[in-house]
Amino acid sequence: MRILFVAAEVAPIAKVGGMGDVVGALPKVLRRMGHDVRIFMPYYGFVPDKIDVPEEPIWSGNAMFESFSIYEAVLPGSDVPLYLLNHPTFNNRNIYGGEDEDWRFTFFANGAAEFAWNYWKPEIIHCHDWHTGMIPVWMKQSPDISTVFTIHNLAYQGPWRWRLDQMTWCPWYMQGHNTMAAALQFSDRVTVVSPTYANQIRTPEYGETLEGLLSFISGKTEGILNGIDTESYNPETDKYISHNFTADTLDLRRKNKIAVQEEVGLQVSTNTFLMSMVTRLVDQKGIDLLIQVIDRFLSYTDSQFILLGTGDRYYETQMWQLASRYRGRMSCQLLYNEALSRRLYAGSDAFLMPSRFEPCGISQMLSMRYGCVPIVRRTGGLVDTVSHHDPMNQAGTGYCFDRYEPLDFYTSMVRAYEGFHYKDYWRALQQRGMRQNFSWDKSAVEYIRVYRDLLGLPPEESPSSQSDEVVATGVG
C-alpha cells in the first residue's frame, strides 16, 4: 500500500506533543512491514539543524495564490522518505503560535493536496489533527485516494468556516463549522489515539462541543492505542542516561537516581522518594491539582520532586515559587530538554500525570519503560495503559485515582510513598511496568487492518507472534 502521512510534527525533527512521536514512529514500523509509507511536513527554519536537506527541490507547486517547493530528505534512523514543504511562512523557528497560524497550516494542507494530486499519488493519506483537516474535504474530488483522520487532541479545532472561506477553496459540498468538524465528516475513517478517549469524546464532558457529530460518525470511528519507539527508548542502550539497566538489573538504576539528583541540585539520597513530571504546563495536564497538593506533600514527607516543562506563565511562576521554598528537595526546570526527560524517567521513583483529560499520553508509557512508577488519573489513554497496583495479588503497574480532586491525587501520592518503602513489592511493581508491551507493532497491525478495509482488500492472515514477542525488547 502507498500511504502518505501528513502532519505538523514529526519526531525527532519537530516535536511539541504526542503527535510528533506517533508520526515519527508509526511510519517506520509500517515500512518495515512492507508498505510504501512516506511523510509530508513543513520545512521549518530549524529543520536544517536537525537533518541534511538537499540544496535543490524535487518539485514546485502553487496553492492559495502562493508558490512553494518540496524538498526530499529521510526520516532519521530509517529509510522513510520525508517531504518538506518550503515557504517563507515556515522560516521561523516556532512550530505553533503567531497571528498567521490558521493561514500557515491551511496553506500546508493545500500544498499536501497538490503534492498528492500532481507528484506522488498515494492510495491513502493519513491526516493528523486540524492542521491537515481540509485534506479529507478536498480528497472527495479524488475517489481513488482514501483518507484517514487521526484525532490527537480534540481541544484544538482549527479556523472557523468563515475564516476558511477567506483563505482557501471550500467546495460547495463542504459542511462543518470549523476545520476539525469538516475533517470528521469527510474523512473515510476516523481514528482516536486510545479506545477510552474514543468513547469519552462522545460525551459533553470531553467532546469539546463536537460530541453530537462524533456520536453520529461513530460507525467509522475507532480507538487505536498509541505505542512508543521501544528501540529509541530502551534503558538497556539509551545513551542519554548515566547507567544502562534492565528489568533484571534494577540495582544499577540507583546510579541514575544519584546522577539526576546531582544534575538538578537536589540532596543526594537513594532512599528518598523522588517524583518527577515532564509536561506542558497547561490546564489539561492537571497542574492546578499539583499546585494544590505538592506543598503539603513535601511538608509532611521527606520526598523530592522535579518538574520539567514549559507552558502558561502563571503555572511557571507558581512552580518556580514553590521550588524556591524547598531548595534541595524540589527542582523546577522550565525548559524543553529531551535528554533530561530520559534521565528523569530513568532516575525517578514515581511519575506524576494527574491529567484533566488525556487522549493517549506517551509519558506514562515511557516512565514504565524505564522503571518509573506512574501516578495517574484514570482518564483517556491512561485507563488503557496503567492498571492500579494491587500488592496482595501482585498485579497492576501504577497508582490510579478517578475523580479530578486534590484529595484523590494526594491520596494516590501517599499510597505510592508508602509502597516505595516496601522494597520487594516496589521492585516487582517496577518490573511489571517495564515488561509491558508498548511497541508500535501491535498498533501498526490495527492501522493496516483499517487501511486494507478502506481499499477493499481482504484482511491479512493472522500476523505471526512477532508483534506479541516484542514485549519490551531488551528490557529483560
C-alpha positions in Angstrom: 0.0 0.0 0.0 1.1 3.6 -0.7 0.4 5.7 2.3 1.3 9.4 2.9 1.4 10.7 6.4 0.7 14.4 6.6 1.4 16.2 10.0 2.7 19.4 11.5 5.0 17.5 13.8 7.5 14.6 13.2 9.8 13.4 15.9 12.7 13.8 16.3 12.8 16.7 13.9 9.8 18.8 15.1 8.0 17.7 18.3 5.7 19.5 20.7 3.4 16.8 21.8 2.4 13.2 21.3 1.5 13.7 17.6 5.2 14.1 16.8 6.0 10.8 18.5 3.3 9.0 16.6 4.3 10.3 13.1 7.9 9.8 13.8 7.5 6.1 14.9 4.5 4.5 13.1 5.7 5.0 9.5 8.9 3.3 10.3 7.1 0.2 11.6 4.7 0.2 8.6 7.6 0.5 6.2 9.3 -2.5 7.8 6.1 -4.4 7.2 6.5 -3.9 3.5 4.3 -0.8 2.8 5.4 2.3 0.9 5.0 4.9 3.6 6.1 8.5 3.2 5.8 11.6 5.4 4.9 15.2 4.4 5.6 18.1 6.8 6.5 21.8 6.8 10.1 22.9 6.2 10.6 24.8 9.5 13.5 27.1 9.8 15.2 24.8 12.3 15.0 21.6 10.1 18.5 22.0 8.6 19.9 22.0 12.1 18.4 18.5 12.6 18.9 16.7 9.3 20.6 17.0 6.0 18.4 18.5 3.3 19.4 18.6 -0.4 20.0 22.1 -1.9 17.6 21.6 -4.8 13.9 20.9 -4.5 12.3 17.9 -6.2 9.1 19.7 -7.2 7.4 23.1 -7.1 3.7 23.9 -6.9 1.1 26.6 -6.2 -1.6 26.8 -3.5 -3.7 29.7 -2.2 -2.1 32.1 -4.8 1.4 31.3 -3.3 4.3 29.3 -4.8 6.0 26.6 -2.7 8.7 24.0 -3.3 9.2 20.5 -2.0 12.5 19.1 -0.7 13.1 15.4 -0.1 15.0 14.0 2.9 14.9 10.9 5.0 13.5 10.4 8.5 16.4 9.9 10.9 17.1 6.3 11.8 15.0 4.9 8.9 14.6 4.7 5.2 11.2 6.6 5.2 11.1 9.4 2.6 10.4 12.8 4.2 8.9 15.6 2.0 9.4 19.1 3.3 7.1 21.9 2.1 9.2 25.1 1.8 7.6 28.5 2.0 8.7 31.7 3.8 5.8 31.4 6.3 7.6 28.4 7.9 11.0 30.1 8.1 10.7 31.0 11.8 11.8 28.5 14.4 8.4 28.1 16.1 6.0 25.3 15.2 2.9 26.8 16.6 1.8 30.3 17.5 1.6 33.6 15.7 -1.2 35.5 14.2 -0.8 33.6 10.9 -1.1 30.1 12.3 -4.5 29.4 10.7 -3.2 30.6 7.3 0.1 28.7 7.6 -1.4 25.3 8.3 -4.3 25.7 5.9 -1.7 26.5 3.2 0.3 23.5 4.4 -2.7 21.2 3.9 -3.4 22.7 0.5 0.2 22.1 -0.5 -0.1 18.5 0.6 -3.2 18.0 -1.5 -1.5 19.5 -4.6 1.5 17.2 -4.0 -0.7 14.1 -3.8 -2.6 15.1 -6.9 0.4 16.1 -9.1 3.6 14.4 -7.8 3.3 11.3 -5.7 -0.1 9.8 -5.6 -0.8 7.7 -2.6 -3.7 5.3 -2.1 -4.3 6.6 1.4 -3.5 10.0 3.0 -3.2 9.7 6.8 -4.0 13.1 8.2 -3.2 14.2 11.8 -5.2 16.8 13.7 -6.8 20.0 12.4 -3.7 21.2 10.6 -4.5 18.7 7.9 -8.3 18.8 8.3 -9.1 20.2 4.9 -7.4 17.4 3.1 -10.3 14.9 3.5 -12.7 17.6 2.2 -10.6 18.1 -1.0 -9.9 14.4 -1.5 -13.6 13.8 -2.0 -12.8 15.1 -5.5 -10.5 12.1 -5.9 -12.2 8.8 -5.1 -9.0 6.9 -5.8 -7.4 8.5 -2.8 -8.8 7.5 0.6 -8.3 9.4 3.8 -7.8 8.5 7.5 -8.0 11.3 10.0 -6.5 10.8 13.5 -7.6 12.9 16.5 -4.7 13.6 18.8 -6.3 16.4 20.8 -9.9 17.5 20.2 -9.4 20.7 22.1 -7.7 22.3 19.1 -10.1 22.5 16.2 -8.6 25.0 13.7 -10.1 28.0 12.0 -13.9 28.6 11.6 -15.7 28.1 8.3 -15.9 31.9 7.6 -12.2 32.2 8.0 -11.6 29.2 5.7 -13.8 30.9 3.1 -11.5 33.9 3.2 -8.3 31.9 2.9 -8.8 28.9 0.6 -11.2 26.9 -1.6 -14.1 25.5 0.3 -16.1 23.2 -2.1 -19.8 23.7 -2.4 -20.5 20.4 -0.7 -18.4 21.2 2.4 -20.1 21.0 5.8 -18.7 21.8 9.3 -18.4 25.0 11.3 -14.6 24.6 11.6 -11.7 22.6 10.2 -11.9 19.7 12.7 -15.7 19.3 12.1 -15.2 19.2 8.4 -12.4 16.6 8.7 -14.5 14.4 10.8 -17.4 14.5 8.3 -15.4 14.0 5.1 -12.6 11.6 6.1 -13.2 7.9 5.2 -12.1 6.7 8.6 -11.5 8.5 11.9 -9.1 7.1 14.5 -8.6 8.2 18.0 -5.4 7.6 19.9 -6.9 5.4 22.6 -10.1 3.3 23.0 -11.2 5.0 26.2 -10.8 8.5 24.7 -12.7 7.4 21.6 -15.7 6.7 23.9 -15.2 9.8 26.1 -15.3 12.3 23.3 -18.9 11.3 22.6 -19.9 12.9 25.9 -20.3 16.6 26.7 -17.6 16.4 29.3 -14.9 15.6 26.8 -16.5 16.3 23.4 -15.4 19.9 23.1 -18.9 20.7 21.5 -18.4 18.0 18.9 -19.9 15.2 20.9 -23.0 15.1 18.7 -21.1 14.8 15.5 -18.7 12.3 17.0 -21.7 10.1 18.0 -23.2 10.5 14.5 -20.0 9.2 12.9 -19.2 6.5 15.5 -19.6 3.9 12.8 -16.4 5.0 11.0 -14.5 5.8 14.3 -12.3 3.6 16.4 -9.7 4.0 19.1 -6.2 2.6 18.4 -3.8 2.9 21.3 -0.5 4.7 20.6 2.8 3.0 21.1 6.3 4.2 21.8 9.5 3.7 20.0 11.0 0.8 22.0 14.3 0.9 20.1 15.0 4.6 20.9 13.5 4.4 24.4 15.4 1.4 25.8 17.1 1.7 29.2 19.5 -1.1 28.2 21.0 1.0 25.4 19.9 4.6 25.9 23.0 6.8 25.5 21.3 9.8 27.3 21.1 8.1 30.7 24.1 7.7 33.1 23.9 4.0 33.6 22.1 1.4 31.4 20.0 -1.3 33.1 17.2 -3.9 32.5 14.3 -5.2 34.5 16.7 -7.9 35.8 19.4 -5.4 36.8 17.4 -2.8 38.6 20.1 -2.3 41.2 22.1 -0.4 38.6 19.2 2.0 38.3 20.1 3.7 41.6 23.1 5.3 39.9 20.7 7.1 37.6 18.8 8.5 40.6 22.0 9.8 42.1 23.1 11.3 38.8 19.8 13.2 38.2 19.8 14.5 41.8 23.2 15.9 41.3 22.3 17.3 37.9 19.4 19.4 39.1 20.8 20.3 42.6 18.8 18.0 44.9 20.2 16.4 48.0 21.7 13.0 47.0 19.9 10.1 48.6 18.8 6.8 47.1 16.4 6.2 50.0 14.4 9.4 49.3 11.2 9.1 47.4 11.9 11.0 44.1 8.9 12.1 41.9 9.1 13.8 38.6 6.8 15.3 36.0 7.6 16.0 32.3 4.8 18.0 30.8 3.4 21.1 29.2 2.2 23.5 31.9 -1.4 23.8 30.8 -4.8 23.1 32.3 -5.1 19.8 30.5 -2.2 18.3 32.4 -3.6 18.8 35.9 -1.1 21.5 37.0 -3.8 23.1 39.2 -4.1 19.9 41.1 -0.4 19.6 41.5 -0.1 23.2 42.9 -2.8 22.4 45.5 -1.1 19.2 46.8 2.7 19.4 46.3 3.4 21.9 49.0 1.6 19.9 51.7 3.1 16.6 50.4 6.7 17.9 50.6 5.9 19.4 54.1 4.8 16.1 55.6 7.2 13.7 53.9 10.9 13.7 53.0 10.2 13.3 49.3 11.7 15.2 46.4 10.2 16.5 43.2 11.5 17.6 39.8 9.4 19.4 37.2 10.5 19.7 33.5 8.5 21.6 31.0 7.2 25.0 29.8 3.7 26.5 29.3 1.4 29.1 30.8 3.3 31.9 32.5 1.0 31.7 35.6 1.9 28.0 36.2 5.5 28.6 35.5 5.6 31.3 38.2 3.7 29.2 40.7 6.0 26.2 40.3 9.1 28.4 40.4 8.0 30.0 43.7 7.3 26.6 45.2 10.7 25.3 44.2 12.4 28.3 45.9 10.7 27.2 49.2 12.1 23.7 49.0 15.7 24.1 47.9 17.5 20.8 47.7 14.2 19.0 47.6 12.3 20.5 44.6 13.7 21.5 41.2 11.8 23.4 38.6 13.3 23.1 35.1 11.3 25.5 32.9 12.6 24.3 29.5 12.3 21.6 26.9 15.1 19.0 27.2 14.6 15.6 25.6 17.8 14.2 27.1 17.0 15.4 30.6 13.5 13.9 30.3 15.0 10.5 29.7 17.2 10.8 32.7 14.2 11.7 34.8 12.4 8.6 33.6 15.5 6.5 34.4 16.2 8.1 37.8 12.8 9.0 39.4 10.9 6.6 41.5 7.4 7.8 40.5 6.0 9.9 37.6 3.0 12.2 38.1 0.3 12.5 35.5 -2.9 13.9 37.0 -4.4 14.9 33.7 -7.8 16.6 33.4 -8.1 14.7 30.1 -5.5 12.7 28.2 -6.2 11.4 24.6 -3.5 8.8 25.0 -0.4 10.0 26.7 3.2 8.9 26.0 5.0 9.9 29.2 3.3 7.2 31.4 4.4 4.5 28.9 8.0 5.9 28.8 8.1 6.1 32.6 7.1 2.4 32.9 9.6 1.5 30.2 12.4 3.0 32.5 11.1 1.5 35.8 9.5 4.7 37.0 6.1 4.0 38.6 3.3 6.2 37.2 0.7 8.0 39.4 -2.2 8.9 37.1 -5.8 9.9 36.9 -8.0 7.3 35.2 -8.9 9.2 32.0 -8.4 8.6 28.3 -5.3 6.6 27.4 -4.2 6.5 31.0 -7.0 4.0 31.6 -5.8 1.8 28.7 -2.1 1.8 29.7 -1.9 1.9 33.5 -3.6 -0.5 35.9 -3.9 0.1 39.6 -1.4 -1.6 41.8 -2.7 -4.5 43.9 0.1 -5.6 46.2 -1.9 -8.5 47.6 -2.3 -10.2 44.2 1.0 -8.8 42.8 -0.9 -7.1 39.9 -1.0 -3.6 38.4 1.6 -1.2 37.1 0.9 2.1 38.9 -1.3 4.1 41.2 -4.6 5.5 39.9 -7.3 7.8 41.0 -10.7 8.6 39.4 -12.1 12.0 40.4 -10.4 15.2 39.4 -10.0 16.3 43.0 -6.9 17.3 45.0 -7.6 14.9 47.8 -7.8 11.9 45.4 -4.5 12.9 43.8 -2.9 13.4 47.2 -4.1 10.0 48.5 -2.5 8.3 45.5 0.8 10.1 46.1 0.7 9.0 49.8 0.0 5.4 48.8 2.9 5.4 46.4 5.2 7.0 49.0 4.3 4.2 51.4 4.6 1.5 48.8 8.1 2.8 47.9 9.3 1.7 51.4 8.4 -1.9 50.8 11.3 -2.6 48.5 10.5 -6.1 47.3 6.9 -5.1 46.3 8.2 -1.9 44.7 10.7 -3.8 42.7 8.1 -6.2 41.4 5.9 -3.2 40.5 8.7 -1.7 38.5 9.4 -4.9 36.7 5.7 -5.4 35.7 5.7 -1.9 34.2 9.0 -2.5 32.3 7.7 -5.7 30.8 4.5 -4.2 29.3 4.3 -4.3 25.5 4.1 -0.7 24.3 5.8 -1.3 21.0 4.2 0.1 17.8 4.0 -3.4 16.3 0.6 -4.1 17.8 -0.9 -0.8 16.8 0.6 -1.0 13.3 -1.4 -4.2 12.7 -4.6 -2.4 13.7 -3.8 0.5 11.3 -3.1 -1.9 8.5 -6.5 -3.5 9.1 -8.1 -0.1 8.7 -6.1 0.7 5.5 -7.0 -2.6 3.9 -10.6 -2.2 4.7 -10.6 1.2 3.1 -9.1 -0.1 -0.1 -11.5 -3.1 -0.2 -8.7 -5.6 0.4 -9.3 -8.8 2.4 -7.9 -8.9 5.9 -4.4 -10.1 6.2 -3.8 -13.6 7.6 -3.3 -13.6 11.4 0.1 -11.9 12.0 2.8 -14.1 13.3 3.5 -13.9 17.0 6.3 -11.4 16.2 4.2 -8.5 17.4 3.5 -10.2 20.7 7.1 -11.2 21.2 8.3 -7.6 21.2 7.5 -7.3 24.9 9.9 -4.6 25.9 12.7 -5.9 23.7 16.0 -5.7 25.5 14.5 -5.0 28.9 14.8 -8.5 30.3 
